[in-house]
């Protein structure tokens, strides 16, 4: 990931409601969560949630799967891993091996 890739991801997470949606999907894990359930838990109107999910999807942070009349959403942890790797690339005085455990912890998704 480079600057031009990181900026849309960071921008998508720069609004509290979208950050809440992404975190809810991270908590849901590999089962994901139906849009209606996200809206209910976060008390967000469905049309507002739809807009947030579109922005998060465009940034590569979520993916969706249609299930009949419902859509289930999933956090794309690989995008978050790439972002964290980009942000931590030059960390620790040029010793990225010190940051590796942090990235390894989120490799579960």
Steps between C-alpha positions, in 0.01 A plus 500: 500500500619850417373850585248504214354170623500591871326836467155365395514234774588755767238738362230232516580442867521870583131526595394359835192321365700324227767404751223356720363300206843361415570409862160328525591289197841419648325382818260289292797307364480267203121461534453865409177680573181584313450866421179513704678366806778757465241776476315370805808459717648838410162676482570632150226559242520241218556759225780664700656161569482417129700813422761414764531143370542626143789722608661223706459258210652747254803529727534121506416470871183292464358245262142389462306186421135499397285253692155512348358842582772574754864596456765373740814708547847391604808694608787459253780453747757470223446868421546593865815285517636676192421840652664416831800360318528821301470716813750291691745439215760742633431450868735415780808680373523298182431164671166389354548158664401667827162589349440155348319362810236773466432407140505130582227550760251617240592226252219283639239637261 
